[in-house]
């Protein structure tokens, strides 16, 4: 290398060090990252919920549980239990965003209607609290957590337990809610061609 070539290399390196950083459009999820995420898996007899706090070391469980409603309870009583429990949880551990399971195809129309009622109550509570609400399809959640879109509930629960370093396996409904929150946390950290749908 000639002295002239050496000087050219030095000049190029100096220009790189002093160059103004290139700025461009940043994904909205990266500019306004949610640190406390509520996941809800709605169901009339067993609505699961889970709240995660994102820290530098990873996601940490804040709380999780299932709103259990006995088979003998009327639908209105179940819906009231869901409403009151979720309100209490949001007051104790205020999240920044809510992620709820998207509606899926159901062959039984009656089942779909009942699921829709439970989902509507959960959405109303989250909206009442002023939260941003997103929905994610069950298959996408399973793909993100287990790596297989048709994974069984037990596989999801075991992966959630592992990802959050939980001492006990979460109940299936609570695990699904936590999986929703974890999926949203993953989506925040990368660009996506199909971002979560805002409700």
KABELWO-V439026 format. One record per residue. N is the residue number from 0. RES is the residue in one letter. SS is DSSP state (H for helix, E for strand, L for the rest). PHI is phi in whole degrees, -180 to 180 (999 if undefined). Layout:
n & res & ss & phi
N & RES & SS & PHI
N & RES & SS & PHI
//
This chain:
n & res & ss & phi
0 & X & L & 999
1 & X & L & -80
2 & X & H & -56
3 & X & H & -68
4 & X & H & -64
5 & X & H & -60
6 & X & H & -66
7 & X & H & -63
8 & X & H & -63
9 & X & H & -61
10 & X & H & -64
11 & X & H & -63
12 & X & H & -63
13 & X & H & -65
14 & X & H & -66
15 & X & H & -64
16 & X & H & -69
17 & X & H & -100
18 & X & L & -67
19 & X & L & -72
20 & X & L & -59
21 & X & L & -75
22 & X & L & -117
23 & X & L & -153
24 & X & L & -64
25 & X & L & -106
26 & X & L & -57
27 & X & H & -55
28 & X & H & -66
29 & X & H & -85
30 & X & H & -83
31 & X & L & -131
32 & X & L & -68
33 & X & L & -85
34 & X & L & -97
35 & X & E & -124
36 & X & E & -119
37 & X & E & -102
38 & X & E & -110
39 & X & E & -131
40 & X & E & -113
41 & X & L & -78
42 & X & L & -163
43 & X & L & -63
44 & X & L & -94
45 & X & E & -159
46 & X & E & -83
47 & X & E & -91
48 & X & E & -141
49 & X & E & -159
50 & X & E & -121
51 & X & E & -117
52 & X & E & -114
53 & X & E & -87
54 & X & E & -123
55 & X & L & -61
56 & X & L & -85
57 & X & E & 132
58 & X & E & -79
59 & X & E & -124
60 & X & E & -71
61 & X & E & -96
62 & X & E & -163
63 & X & E & -158
64 & X & E & 176
65 & X & E & -135
66 & X & E & -84
67 & X & E & -90
68 & X & L & -128
69 & X & L & -63
70 & X & L & -61
71 & X & L & -80
72 & X & L & -74
73 & X & L & -71
74 & X & H & -61
75 & X & H & -64
76 & X & H & -67
77 & X & H & -64
78 & X & H & -63
79 & X & H & -66
80 & X & H & -63
81 & X & H & -62
82 & X & H & -59
83 & X & H & -67
84 & X & H & -65
85 & X & H & -65
86 & X & H & -61
87 & X & H & -63
88 & X & H & -63
89 & X & H & -67
90 & X & H & -71
91 & X & H & -75
92 & X & L & -134
93 & X & L & -62
94 & X & L & -90
95 & X & L & -102
96 & X & E & -150
97 & X & E & -120
98 & X & E & -121
99 & X & E & -122
100 & X & E & -68
101 & X & L & -71
102 & X & L & -63
103 & X & L & -120
104 & X & L & -68
105 & X & L & -124
106 & X & L & -71
107 & X & L & -92
108 & X & H & -63
109 & X & H & -62
110 & X & H & -62
111 & X & H & -62
112 & X & H & -65
113 & X & H & -65
114 & X & H & -61
115 & X & H & -64
116 & X & H & -66
117 & X & H & -64
118 & X & H & -66
119 & X & H & -62
120 & X & H & -64
121 & X & H & -62
122 & X & H & -63
123 & X & H & -64
124 & X & H & -64
125 & X & H & -65
126 & X & H & -67
127 & X & H & -60
128 & X & L & -80
129 & X & L & 77
130 & X & L & -85
131 & X & E & -71
132 & X & E & -124
133 & X & E & -126
134 & X & E & -125
135 & X & E & -133
136 & X & L & -66
137 & X & H & -54
138 & X & H & -63
139 & X & H & -68
140 & X & H & -64
141 & X & H & -62
142 & X & H & -64
143 & X & H & -71
144 & X & H & -89
145 & X & L & -101
146 & X & L & 93
147 & X & L & -146
148 & X & L & -68
149 & X & L & -113
150 & X & L & -64
151 & X & L & -79
152 & X & H & -59
153 & X & H & -64
154 & X & H & -64
155 & X & H & -63
156 & X & H & -61
157 & X & H & -67
158 & X & H & -70
159 & X & H & -63
160 & X & H & -58
161 & X & H & -69
162 & X & H & -66
163 & X & H & -101
164 & X & L & 54
165 & X & L & -85
166 & X & L & -75
167 & X & L & -122
168 & X & L & -72
169 & X & L & -69
170 & X & L & -62
171 & X & H & -55
172 & X & H & -69
173 & X & H & -66
174 & X & H & -63
175 & X & H & -63
176 & X & H & -65
177 & X & H & -66
178 & X & H & -64
179 & X & H & -61
180 & X & H & -64
181 & X & H & -66
182 & X & H & -64
183 & X & H & -64
184 & X & H & -61
185 & X & H & -65
186 & X & H & -63
187 & X & H & -66
188 & X & L & -89
189 & X & L & -151
190 & X & L & -75
191 & X & L & -138
192 & X & L & -74
193 & X & L & -127
194 & X & L & -66
195 & X & L & -56
196 & X & E & -80
197 & X & E & -79
198 & X & L & -98
//
